[in-house]
Structure formats: structure tokens, C-alpha cells
Amino acid sequence: IPTLDGDRELEIPAGTSSGVVLTLKGLGVARLRGNGRGDMRITVAVKTPTDLDERQRELLRELADLRGESVQDAQLAE
């Protein structure tokens, strides 16, 4: 993640959904009145692939099967 102090690594927990806000303490902009800096807040935006080929769709079906989940062909982007 680019910050005012250069790039920082940010661990995003597995299963994090779009819209979740993560915070990097003390890496935001300087406070107007007082010492220190504020927090940097990052909003997660999960992008779902929409152009899967047949092999990729099959792999997703296999993953769903291994997890005991079901997936319909209509759920897999064509």
C-alpha cells in the first residue's frame, strides 16, 4: 500500500469482503492541532474475474466440490 512514508505491506485476512475498512495507525496525514499523525484508512475492493475460460470454471467447480459447496454454471462468469 503506498503511504506518505513509502510503500507498506498490509495483510488482508482471508475472507475479507468488499467495503471492509482496514486501518494503518499513525500513517495518515499530520494532525492540524497537535502532535503526531492520524490513521490511514483503506477500503477493500474485491474484484471478481469475469472472463474465465472453461478450464478456470472447471477448477472453480472442483474447489466448490472440495469445500462441500455447490456452484451453478450461471454463477461462473461466461
PDB file with one MODEL, atoms N, CA, C and O in Angstrom:
MODEL        1
ATOM      1  N   ILE A   1       0.859  -1.170   0.000  1.00  0.00           N
ATOM      2  CA  ILE A   1       0.000   0.000   0.000  1.00  0.00           C
ATOM      3  C   ILE A   1       0.908   1.236   0.000  1.00  0.00           C
ATOM      4  O   ILE A   1       1.793   1.336   0.850  1.00  0.00           O
ATOM      5  N   PRO A   2       0.715   2.164  -0.913  1.00  0.00           N
ATOM      6  CA  PRO A   2       1.505   3.394  -0.878  1.00  0.00           C
ATOM      7  C   PRO A   2       1.045   4.286   0.283  1.00  0.00           C
ATOM      8  O   PRO A   2      -0.151   4.527   0.451  1.00  0.00           O
ATOM      9  N   THR A   3       1.994   4.768   1.075  1.00  0.00           N
ATOM     10  CA  THR A   3       1.690   5.683   2.174  1.00  0.00           C
ATOM     11  C   THR A   3       2.541   6.934   2.000  1.00  0.00           C
ATOM     12  O   THR A   3       3.338   7.028   1.067  1.00  0.00           O
ATOM     13  N   LEU A   4       2.366   7.893   2.904  1.00  0.00           N
ATOM     14  CA  LEU A   4       3.177   9.107   2.855  1.00  0.00           C
ATOM     15  C   LEU A   4       4.651   8.811   3.104  1.00  0.00           C
ATOM     16  O   LEU A   4       5.516   9.597   2.717  1.00  0.00           O
ATOM     17  N   ASP A   5       4.941   7.685   3.747  1.00  0.00           N
ATOM     18  CA  ASP A   5       6.315   7.296   4.071  1.00  0.00           C
ATOM     19  C   ASP A   5       6.866   6.235   3.131  1.00  0.00           C
ATOM     20  O   ASP A   5       7.911   5.649   3.417  1.00  0.00           O
ATOM     21  N   GLY A   6       6.201   5.978   2.034  1.00  0.00           N
ATOM     22  CA  GLY A   6       6.628   4.919   1.125  1.00  0.00           C
ATOM     23  C   GLY A   6       5.697   3.727   1.207  1.00  0.00           C
ATOM     24  O   GLY A   6       4.720   3.739   1.956  1.00  0.00           O
ATOM     25  N   ASP A   7       5.999   2.711   0.446  1.00  0.00           N
ATOM     26  CA  ASP A   7       5.138   1.532   0.399  1.00  0.00           C
ATOM     27  C   ASP A   7       5.211   0.743   1.700  1.00  0.00           C
ATOM     28  O   ASP A   7       6.278   0.596   2.296  1.00  0.00           O
ATOM     29  N   ARG A   8       4.056   0.239   2.128  1.00  0.00           N
ATOM     30  CA  ARG A   8       3.944  -0.616   3.313  1.00  0.00           C
ATOM     31  C   ARG A   8       3.173  -1.858   2.931  1.00  0.00           C
ATOM     32  O   ARG A   8       2.300  -1.819   2.065  1.00  0.00           O
ATOM     33  N   GLU A   9       3.500  -2.968   3.584  1.00  0.00           N
ATOM     34  CA  GLU A   9       2.731  -4.194   3.366  1.00  0.00           C
ATOM     35  C   GLU A   9       1.514  -4.172   4.273  1.00  0.00           C
ATOM     36  O   GLU A   9       1.583  -3.718   5.415  1.00  0.00           O
ATOM     37  N   LEU A  10       0.411  -4.662   3.759  1.00  0.00           N
ATOM     38  CA  LEU A  10      -0.828  -4.743   4.519  1.00  0.00           C
ATOM     39  C   LEU A  10      -1.378  -6.144   4.350  1.00  0.00           C
ATOM     40  O   LEU A  10      -1.646  -6.581   3.230  1.00  0.00           O
ATOM     41  N   GLU A  11      -1.547  -6.848   5.453  1.00  0.00           N
ATOM     42  CA  GLU A  11      -2.095  -8.197   5.391  1.00  0.00           C
ATOM     43  C   GLU A  11      -3.617  -8.099   5.407  1.00  0.00           C
ATOM     44  O   GLU A  11      -4.210  -7.531   6.324  1.00  0.00           O
ATOM     45  N   ILE A  12      -4.228  -8.660   4.382  1.00  0.00           N
ATOM     46  CA  ILE A  12      -5.686  -8.680   4.295  1.00  0.00           C
ATOM     47  C   ILE A  12      -6.133 -10.087   4.662  1.00  0.00           C
ATOM     48  O   ILE A  12      -5.791 -11.045   3.968  1.00  0.00           O
ATOM     49  N   PRO A  13      -6.897 -10.224   5.751  1.00  0.00           N
ATOM     50  CA  PRO A  13      -7.312 -11.553   6.201  1.00  0.00           C
ATOM     51  C   PRO A  13      -8.144 -12.283   5.148  1.00  0.00           C
ATOM     52  O   PRO A  13      -8.906 -11.669   4.402  1.00  0.00           O
ATOM     53  N   ALA A  14      -7.982 -13.604   5.104  1.00  0.00           N
ATOM     54  CA  ALA A  14      -8.780 -14.427   4.190  1.00  0.00           C
ATOM     55  C   ALA A  14     -10.258 -14.197   4.476  1.00  0.00           C
ATOM     56  O   ALA A  14     -10.667 -14.071   5.630  1.00  0.00           O
ATOM     57  N   GLY A  15     -11.050 -14.144   3.415  1.00  0.00           N
ATOM     58  CA  GLY A  15     -12.492 -13.970   3.562  1.00  0.00           C
ATOM     59  C   GLY A  15     -12.939 -12.531   3.690  1.00  0.00           C
ATOM     60  O   GLY A  15     -14.127 -12.272   3.883  1.00  0.00           O
ATOM     61  N   THR A  16     -12.014 -11.584   3.586  1.00  0.00           N
ATOM     62  CA  THR A  16     -12.372 -10.175   3.689  1.00  0.00           C
ATOM     63  C   THR A  16     -13.252  -9.784   2.506  1.00  0.00           C
ATOM     64  O   THR A  16     -12.936 -10.101   1.359  1.00  0.00           O
ATOM     65  N   SER A  17     -14.343  -9.102   2.786  1.00  0.00           N
ATOM     66  CA  SER A  17     -15.302  -8.701   1.752  1.00  0.00           C
ATOM     67  C   SER A  17     -15.049  -7.270   1.294  1.00  0.00           C
ATOM     68  O   SER A  17     -14.377  -6.494   1.973  1.00  0.00           O
ATOM     69  N   SER A  18     -15.597  -6.937   0.134  1.00  0.00           N
ATOM     70  CA  SER A  18     -15.546  -5.559  -0.346  1.00  0.00           C
ATOM     71  C   SER A  18     -16.225  -4.652   0.669  1.00  0.00           C
ATOM     72  O   SER A  18     -17.216  -5.027   1.294  1.00  0.00           O
ATOM     73  N   GLY A  19     -15.678  -3.460   0.820  1.00  0.00           N
ATOM     74  CA  GLY A  19     -16.267  -2.476   1.716  1.00  0.00           C
ATOM     75  C   GLY A  19     -15.682  -2.477   3.118  1.00  0.00           C
ATOM     76  O   GLY A  19     -15.900  -1.531   3.875  1.00  0.00           O
ATOM     77  N   VAL A  20     -14.942  -3.520   3.478  1.00  0.00           N
ATOM     78  CA  VAL A  20     -14.307  -3.564   4.794  1.00  0.00           C
ATOM     79  C   VAL A  20     -13.222  -2.492   4.844  1.00  0.00           C
ATOM     80  O   VAL A  20     -12.470  -2.315   3.886  1.00  0.00           O
ATOM     81  N   VAL A  21     -13.146  -1.778   5.969  1.00  0.00           N
ATOM     82  CA  VAL A  21     -12.147  -0.725   6.132  1.00  0.00           C
ATOM     83  C   VAL A  21     -11.056  -1.213   7.082  1.00  0.00           C
ATOM     84  O   VAL A  21     -11.337  -1.623   8.208  1.00  0.00           O
ATOM     85  N   LEU A  22      -9.809  -1.163   6.615  1.00  0.00           N
ATOM     86  CA  LEU A  22      -8.649  -1.531   7.421  1.00  0.00           C
ATOM     87  C   LEU A  22      -7.914  -0.253   7.804  1.00  0.00           C
ATOM     88  O   LEU A  22      -7.973   0.740   7.079  1.00  0.00           O
ATOM     89  N   THR A  23      -7.221  -0.275   8.940  1.00  0.00           N
ATOM     90  CA  THR A  23      -6.569   0.927   9.447  1.00  0.00           C
ATOM     91  C   THR A  23      -5.081   0.702   9.665  1.00  0.00           C
ATOM     92  O   THR A  23      -4.667  -0.303  10.243  1.00  0.00           O
ATOM     93  N   LEU A  24      -4.282   1.659   9.189  1.00  0.00           N
ATOM     94  CA  LEU A  24      -2.850   1.696   9.482  1.00  0.00           C
ATOM     95  C   LEU A  24      -2.646   2.845  10.473  1.00  0.00           C
ATOM     96  O   LEU A  24      -2.690   4.014  10.092  1.00  0.00           O
ATOM     97  N   LYS A  25      -2.427   2.509  11.729  1.00  0.00           N
ATOM     98  CA  LYS A  25      -2.309   3.502  12.806  1.00  0.00           C
ATOM     99  C   LYS A  25      -1.102   4.415  12.593  1.00  0.00           C
ATOM    100  O   LYS A  25       0.011   3.957  12.336  1.00  0.00           O
ATOM    101  N   GLY A  26      -1.357   5.727  12.708  1.00  0.00           N
ATOM    102  CA  GLY A  26      -0.285   6.709  12.661  1.00  0.00           C
ATOM    103  C   GLY A  26       0.355   6.932  11.311  1.00  0.00           C
ATOM    104  O   GLY A  26       1.394   7.587  11.225  1.00  0.00           O
ATOM    105  N   LEU A  27      -0.239   6.405  10.249  1.00  0.00           N
ATOM    106  CA  LEU A  27       0.356   6.571   8.918  1.00  0.00           C
ATOM    107  C   LEU A  27      -0.447   7.513   8.019  1.00  0.00           C
ATOM    108  O   LEU A  27      -0.220   7.565   6.810  1.00  0.00           O
ATOM    109  N   GLY A  28      -1.382   8.253   8.610  1.00  0.00           N
ATOM    110  CA  GLY A  28      -2.179   9.203   7.847  1.00  0.00           C
ATOM    111  C   GLY A  28      -1.505  10.570   7.803  1.00  0.00           C
ATOM    112  O   GLY A  28      -0.298  10.685   8.014  1.00  0.00           O
ATOM    113  N   VAL A  29      -2.290  11.595   7.529  1.00  0.00           N
ATOM    114  CA  VAL A  29      -1.761  12.960   7.435  1.00  0.00           C
ATOM    115  C   VAL A  29      -1.546  13.539   8.827  1.00  0.00           C
ATOM    116  O   VAL A  29      -2.112  13.054   9.806  1.00  0.00           O
ATOM    117  N   ALA A  30      -0.718  14.587   8.903  1.00  0.00           N
ATOM    118  CA  ALA A  30      -0.428  15.249  10.172  1.00  0.00           C
ATOM    119  C   ALA A  30      -1.698  15.890  10.725  1.00  0.00           C
ATOM    120  O   ALA A  30      -2.537  16.386   9.973  1.00  0.00           O
ATOM    121  N   ARG A  31      -1.824  15.870  12.043  1.00  0.00           N
ATOM    122  CA  ARG A  31      -2.979  16.494  12.701  1.00  0.00           C
ATOM    123  C   ARG A  31      -2.855  18.014  12.595  1.00  0.00           C
ATOM    124  O   ARG A  31      -1.752  18.557  12.636  1.00  0.00           O
ATOM    125  N   LEU A  32      -3.993  18.694  12.459  1.00  0.00           N
ATOM    126  CA  LEU A  32      -3.985  20.153  12.332  1.00  0.00           C
ATOM    127  C   LEU A  32      -3.504  20.818  13.614  1.00  0.00           C
ATOM    128  O   LEU A  32      -2.673  21.726  13.578  1.00  0.00           O
ATOM    129  N   ARG A  33      -4.030  20.364  14.742  1.00  0.00           N
ATOM    130  CA  ARG A  33      -3.656  20.950  16.031  1.00  0.00           C
ATOM    131  C   ARG A  33      -3.114  19.837  16.917  1.00  0.00           C
ATOM    132  O   ARG A  33      -3.870  19.002  17.413  1.00  0.00           O
ATOM    133  N   GLY A  34      -1.856  19.832  17.101  1.00  0.00           N
ATOM    134  CA  GLY A  34      -1.295  18.811  17.971  1.00  0.00           C
ATOM    135  C   GLY A  34      -0.183  18.036  17.297  1.00  0.00           C
ATOM    136  O   GLY A  34       0.197  18.290  16.154  1.00  0.00           O
ATOM    137  N   ASN A  35       0.310  17.099  18.043  1.00  0.00           N
ATOM    138  CA  ASN A  35       1.429  16.300  17.558  1.00  0.00           C
ATOM    139  C   ASN A  35       0.938  15.023  16.904  1.00  0.00           C
ATOM    140  O   ASN A  35      -0.191  14.579  17.114  1.00  0.00           O
ATOM    141  N   GLY A  36       1.806  14.459  16.120  1.00  0.00           N
ATOM    142  CA  GLY A  36       1.511  13.158  15.535  1.00  0.00           C
ATOM    143  C   GLY A  36       0.708  13.229  14.256  1.00  0.00           C
ATOM    144  O   GLY A  36       0.439  14.292  13.697  1.00  0.00           O
ATOM    145  N   ARG A  37       0.346  12.048  13.831  1.00  0.00           N
ATOM    146  CA  ARG A  37      -0.414  11.914  12.588  1.00  0.00           C
ATOM    147  C   ARG A  37      -1.641  11.059  12.839  1.00  0.00           C
ATOM    148  O   ARG A  37      -1.707  10.278  13.789  1.00  0.00           O
ATOM    149  N   GLY A  38      -2.588  11.233  11.973  1.00  0.00           N
ATOM    150  CA  GLY A  38      -3.801  10.432  12.054  1.00  0.00           C
ATOM    151  C   GLY A  38      -3.584   9.049  11.457  1.00  0.00           C
ATOM    152  O   GLY A  38      -2.475   8.686  11.064  1.00  0.00           O
ATOM    153  N   ASP A  39      -4.653   8.301  11.400  1.00  0.00           N
ATOM    154  CA  ASP A  39      -4.600   6.950  10.851  1.00  0.00           C
ATOM    155  C   ASP A  39      -4.924   6.971   9.362  1.00  0.00           C
ATOM    156  O   ASP A  39      -5.673   7.826   8.888  1.00  0.00           O
ATOM    157  N   MET A  40      -4.361   6.036   8.646  1.00  0.00           N
ATOM    158  CA  MET A  40      -4.688   5.853   7.232  1.00  0.00           C
ATOM    159  C   MET A  40      -5.723   4.742   7.157  1.00  0.00           C
ATOM    160  O   MET A  40      -5.514   3.649   7.684  1.00  0.00           O
ATOM    161  N   ARG A  41      -6.828   5.025   6.508  1.00  0.00           N
ATOM    162  CA  ARG A  41      -7.898   4.039   6.382  1.00  0.00           C
ATOM    163  C   ARG A  41      -7.975   3.565   4.940  1.00  0.00           C
ATOM    164  O   ARG A  41      -7.983   4.367   4.006  1.00  0.00           O
ATOM    165  N   ILE A  42      -8.030   2.249   4.776  1.00  0.00           N
ATOM    166  CA  ILE A  42      -8.048   1.634   3.451  1.00  0.00           C
ATOM    167  C   ILE A  42      -9.338   0.858   3.296  1.00  0.00           C
ATOM    168  O   ILE A  42      -9.649  -0.003   4.119  1.00  0.00           O
ATOM    169  N   THR A  43     -10.093   1.153   2.247  1.00  0.00           N
ATOM    170  CA  THR A  43     -11.319   0.417   1.962  1.00  0.00           C
ATOM    171  C   THR A  43     -11.010  -0.674   0.946  1.00  0.00           C
ATOM    172  O   THR A  43     -10.476  -0.402  -0.129  1.00  0.00           O
ATOM    173  N   VAL A  44     -11.349  -1.909   1.297  1.00  0.00           N
ATOM    174  CA  VAL A  44     -11.072  -3.064   0.441  1.00  0.00           C
ATOM    175  C   VAL A  44     -12.087  -3.113  -0.698  1.00  0.00           C
ATOM    176  O   VAL A  44     -13.288  -2.965  -0.475  1.00  0.00           O
ATOM    177  N   ALA A  45     -11.602  -3.320  -1.907  1.00  0.00           N
ATOM    178  CA  ALA A  45     -12.463  -3.507  -3.079  1.00  0.00           C
ATOM    179  C   ALA A  45     -12.062  -4.831  -3.731  1.00  0.00           C
ATOM    180  O   ALA A  45     -11.008  -4.927  -4.359  1.00  0.00           O
ATOM    181  N   VAL A  46     -12.903  -5.842  -3.578  1.00  0.00           N
ATOM    182  CA  VAL A  46     -12.624  -7.163  -4.143  1.00  0.00           C
ATOM    183  C   VAL A  46     -13.136  -7.190  -5.574  1.00  0.00           C
ATOM    184  O   VAL A  46     -14.304  -6.896  -5.828  1.00  0.00           O
ATOM    185  N   LYS A  47     -12.265  -7.541  -6.502  1.00  0.00           N
ATOM    186  CA  LYS A  47     -12.658  -7.641  -7.907  1.00  0.00           C
ATOM    187  C   LYS A  47     -12.810  -9.107  -8.275  1.00  0.00           C
ATOM    188  O   LYS A  47     -11.909  -9.914  -8.044  1.00  0.00           O
ATOM    189  N   THR A  48     -13.939  -9.439  -8.841  1.00  0.00           N
ATOM    190  CA  THR A  48     -14.221 -10.805  -9.255  1.00  0.00           C
ATOM    191  C   THR A  48     -13.953 -10.931 -10.749  1.00  0.00           C
ATOM    192  O   THR A  48     -14.452 -10.124 -11.532  1.00  0.00           O
ATOM    193  N   PRO A  49     -13.174 -11.930 -11.158  1.00  0.00           N
ATOM    194  CA  PRO A  49     -12.897 -12.086 -12.589  1.00  0.00           C
ATOM    195  C   PRO A  49     -14.178 -12.393 -13.364  1.00  0.00           C
ATOM    196  O   PRO A  49     -15.041 -13.135 -12.896  1.00  0.00           O
ATOM    197  N   THR A  50     -14.280 -11.815 -14.541  1.00  0.00           N
ATOM    198  CA  THR A  50     -15.488 -12.005 -15.349  1.00  0.00           C
ATOM    199  C   THR A  50     -15.214 -12.712 -16.668  1.00  0.00           C
ATOM    200  O   THR A  50     -16.139 -12.964 -17.441  1.00  0.00           O
ATOM    201  N   ASP A  51     -13.966 -13.031 -16.930  1.00  0.00           N
ATOM    202  CA  ASP A  51     -13.632 -13.624 -18.227  1.00  0.00           C
ATOM    203  C   ASP A  51     -12.928 -14.972 -18.059  1.00  0.00           C
ATOM    204  O   ASP A  51     -11.845 -15.184 -18.604  1.00  0.00           O
ATOM    205  N   LEU A  52     -13.545 -15.872 -17.309  1.00  0.00           N
ATOM    206  CA  LEU A  52     -12.955 -17.189 -17.069  1.00  0.00           C
ATOM    207  C   LEU A  52     -13.097 -18.082 -18.293  1.00  0.00           C
ATOM    208  O   LEU A  52     -14.128 -18.082 -18.966  1.00  0.00           O
ATOM    209  N   ASP A  53     -12.037 -18.846 -18.569  1.00  0.00           N
ATOM    210  CA  ASP A  53     -12.153 -19.826 -19.644  1.00  0.00           C
ATOM    211  C   ASP A  53     -12.708 -21.132 -19.053  1.00  0.00           C
ATOM    212  O   ASP A  53     -12.916 -21.226 -17.843  1.00  0.00           O
ATOM    213  N   GLU A  54     -12.942 -22.116 -19.889  1.00  0.00           N
ATOM    214  CA  GLU A  54     -13.575 -23.359 -19.437  1.00  0.00           C
ATOM    215  C   GLU A  54     -12.745 -24.062 -18.366  1.00  0.00           C
ATOM    216  O   GLU A  54     -13.307 -24.590 -17.406  1.00  0.00           O
ATOM    217  N   ARG A  55     -11.431 -24.080 -18.508  1.00  0.00           N
ATOM    218  CA  ARG A  55     -10.555 -24.730 -17.514  1.00  0.00           C
ATOM    219  C   ARG A  55     -10.664 -24.043 -16.148  1.00  0.00           C
ATOM    220  O   ARG A  55     -10.718 -24.710 -15.115  1.00  0.00           O
ATOM    221  N   GLN A  56     -10.694 -22.730 -16.153  1.00  0.00           N
ATOM    222  CA  GLN A  56     -10.814 -21.979 -14.905  1.00  0.00           C
ATOM    223  C   GLN A  56     -12.164 -22.235 -14.239  1.00  0.00           C
ATOM    224  O   GLN A  56     -12.238 -22.375 -13.018  1.00  0.00           O
ATOM    225  N   ARG A  57     -13.232 -22.297 -15.039  1.00  0.00           N
ATOM    226  CA  ARG A  57     -14.560 -22.603 -14.483  1.00  0.00           C
ATOM    227  C   ARG A  57     -14.575 -23.999 -13.879  1.00  0.00           C
ATOM    228  O   ARG A  57     -15.167 -24.211 -12.820  1.00  0.00           O
ATOM    229  N   GLU A  58     -13.922 -24.962 -14.551  1.00  0.00           N
ATOM    230  CA  GLU A  58     -13.856 -26.328 -14.029  1.00  0.00           C
ATOM    231  C   GLU A  58     -13.093 -26.364 -12.704  1.00  0.00           C
ATOM    232  O   GLU A  58     -13.494 -27.070 -11.778  1.00  0.00           O
ATOM    233  N   LEU A  59     -12.011 -25.618 -12.609  1.00  0.00           N
ATOM    234  CA  LEU A  59     -11.252 -25.566 -11.359  1.00  0.00           C
ATOM    235  C   LEU A  59     -12.091 -24.978 -10.224  1.00  0.00           C
ATOM    236  O   LEU A  59     -12.003 -25.440  -9.086  1.00  0.00           O
ATOM    237  N   LEU A  60     -12.894 -23.972 -10.525  1.00  0.00           N
ATOM    238  CA  LEU A  60     -13.775 -23.409  -9.500  1.00  0.00           C
ATOM    239  C   LEU A  60     -14.836 -24.415  -9.067  1.00  0.00           C
ATOM    240  O   LEU A  60     -15.187 -24.485  -7.889  1.00  0.00           O
ATOM    241  N   ARG A  61     -15.344 -25.192 -10.018  1.00  0.00           N
ATOM    242  CA  ARG A  61     -16.306 -26.248  -9.665  1.00  0.00           C
ATOM    243  C   ARG A  61     -15.648 -27.273  -8.741  1.00  0.00           C
ATOM    244  O   ARG A  61     -16.255 -27.718  -7.767  1.00  0.00           O
ATOM    245  N   GLU A  62     -14.397 -27.648  -9.055  1.00  0.00           N
ATOM    246  CA  GLU A  62     -13.665 -28.610  -8.219  1.00  0.00           C
ATOM    247  C   GLU A  62     -13.446 -28.051  -6.815  1.00  0.00           C
ATOM    248  O   GLU A  62     -13.605 -28.772  -5.830  1.00  0.00           O
ATOM    249  N   LEU A  63     -13.087 -26.789  -6.719  1.00  0.00           N
ATOM    250  CA  LEU A  63     -12.888 -26.160  -5.419  1.00  0.00           C
ATOM    251  C   LEU A  63     -14.185 -26.163  -4.612  1.00  0.00           C
ATOM    252  O   LEU A  63     -14.183 -26.498  -3.427  1.00  0.00           O
ATOM    253  N   ALA A  64     -15.281 -25.793  -5.249  1.00  0.00           N
ATOM    254  CA  ALA A  64     -16.573 -25.799  -4.561  1.00  0.00           C
ATOM    255  C   ALA A  64     -16.903 -27.200  -4.068  1.00  0.00           C
ATOM    256  O   ALA A  64     -17.399 -27.365  -2.954  1.00  0.00           O
ATOM    257  N   ASP A  65     -16.630 -28.209  -4.890  1.00  0.00           N
ATOM    258  CA  ASP A  65     -16.895 -29.591  -4.507  1.00  0.00           C
ATOM    259  C   ASP A  65     -16.050 -29.990  -3.297  1.00  0.00           C
ATOM    260  O   ASP A  65     -16.560 -30.617  -2.368  1.00  0.00           O
ATOM    261  N   LEU A  66     -14.780 -29.637  -3.299  1.00  0.00           N
ATOM    262  CA  LEU A  66     -13.895 -29.949  -2.171  1.00  0.00           C
ATOM    263  C   LEU A  66     -14.356 -29.278  -0.879  1.00  0.00           C
ATOM    264  O   LEU A  66     -14.169 -29.817   0.211  1.00  0.00           O
ATOM    265  N   ARG A  67     -14.956 -28.103  -1.012  1.00  0.00           N
ATOM    266  CA  ARG A  67     -15.434 -27.370   0.160  1.00  0.00           C
ATOM    267  C   ARG A  67     -16.849 -27.774   0.557  1.00  0.00           C
ATOM    268  O   ARG A  67     -17.393 -27.267   1.538  1.00  0.00           O
ATOM    269  N   GLY A  68     -17.441 -28.688  -0.206  1.00  0.00           N
ATOM    270  CA  GLY A  68     -18.807 -29.106   0.100  1.00  0.00           C
ATOM    271  C   GLY A  68     -19.843 -28.058  -0.255  1.00  0.00           C
ATOM    272  O   GLY A  68     -20.927 -28.019   0.328  1.00  0.00           O
ATOM    273  N   GLU A  69     -19.508 -27.219  -1.203  1.00  0.00           N
ATOM    274  CA  GLU A  69     -20.404 -26.158  -1.648  1.00  0.00           C
ATOM    275  C   GLU A  69     -20.903 -26.489  -3.041  1.00  0.00           C
ATOM    276  O   GLU A  69     -20.338 -27.335  -3.734  1.00  0.00           O
ATOM    277  N   SER A  70     -21.956 -25.821  -3.438  1.00  0.00           N
ATOM    278  CA  SER A  70     -22.442 -26.016  -4.801  1.00  0.00           C
ATOM    279  C   SER A  70     -22.310 -24.699  -5.550  1.00  0.00           C
ATOM    280  O   SER A  70     -22.421 -23.614  -4.980  1.00  0.00           O
ATOM    281  N   VAL A  71     -22.072 -24.836  -6.835  1.00  0.00           N
ATOM    282  CA  VAL A  71     -21.974 -23.659  -7.684  1.00  0.00           C
ATOM    283  C   VAL A  71     -22.698 -23.979  -8.984  1.00  0.00           C
ATOM    284  O   VAL A  71     -22.515 -25.044  -9.574  1.00  0.00           O
ATOM    285  N   GLN A  72     -23.506 -23.051  -9.405  1.00  0.00           N
ATOM    286  CA  GLN A  72     -24.243 -23.213 -10.657  1.00  0.00           C
ATOM    287  C   GLN A  72     -23.435 -22.586 -11.784  1.00  0.00           C
ATOM    288  O   GLN A  72     -22.697 -21.624 -11.568  1.00  0.00           O
ATOM    289  N   ASP A  73     -23.577 -23.130 -12.982  1.00  0.00           N
ATOM    290  CA  ASP A  73     -22.864 -22.562 -14.129  1.00  0.00           C
ATOM    291  C   ASP A  73     -23.179 -21.080 -14.298  1.00  0.00           C
ATOM    292  O   ASP A  73     -22.317 -20.306 -14.714  1.00  0.00           O
ATOM    293  N   ALA A  74     -24.402 -20.683 -13.982  1.00  0.00           N
ATOM    294  CA  ALA A  74     -24.786 -19.282 -14.125  1.00  0.00           C
ATOM    295  C   ALA A  74     -24.000 -18.391 -13.162  1.00  0.00           C
ATOM    296  O   ALA A  74     -23.845 -17.196 -13.413  1.00  0.00           O
ATOM    297  N   GLN A  75     -23.499 -18.969 -12.055  1.00  0.00           N
ATOM    298  CA  GLN A  75     -22.716 -18.193 -11.099  1.00  0.00           C
ATOM    299  C   GLN A  75     -21.297 -17.960 -11.594  1.00  0.00           C
ATOM    300  O   GLN A  75     -20.633 -17.020 -11.156  1.00  0.00           O
ATOM    301  N   LEU A  76     -20.834 -18.794 -12.489  1.00  0.00           N
ATOM    302  CA  LEU A  76     -19.492 -18.642 -13.042  1.00  0.00           C
ATOM    303  C   LEU A  76     -19.578 -17.756 -14.274  1.00  0.00           C
ATOM    304  O   LEU A  76     -20.325 -18.044 -15.209  1.00  0.00           O
ATOM    305  N   ALA A  77     -18.813 -16.686 -14.263  1.00  0.00           N
ATOM    306  CA  ALA A  77     -18.868 -15.741 -15.381  1.00  0.00           C
ATOM    307  C   ALA A  77     -18.523 -16.440 -16.682  1.00  0.00           C
ATOM    308  O   ALA A  77     -17.535 -17.169 -16.767  1.00  0.00           O
ATOM    309  N   GLU A  78     -19.331 -16.214 -17.673  1.00  0.00           N
ATOM    310  CA  GLU A  78     -19.097 -16.799 -19.004  1.00  0.00           C
ATOM    311  C   GLU A  78     -18.303 -15.825 -19.838  1.00  0.00           C
ATOM    312  O   GLU A  78     -17.993 -16.113 -20.995  1.00  0.00           O
TER     313      GLU A  78
ENDMDL
END
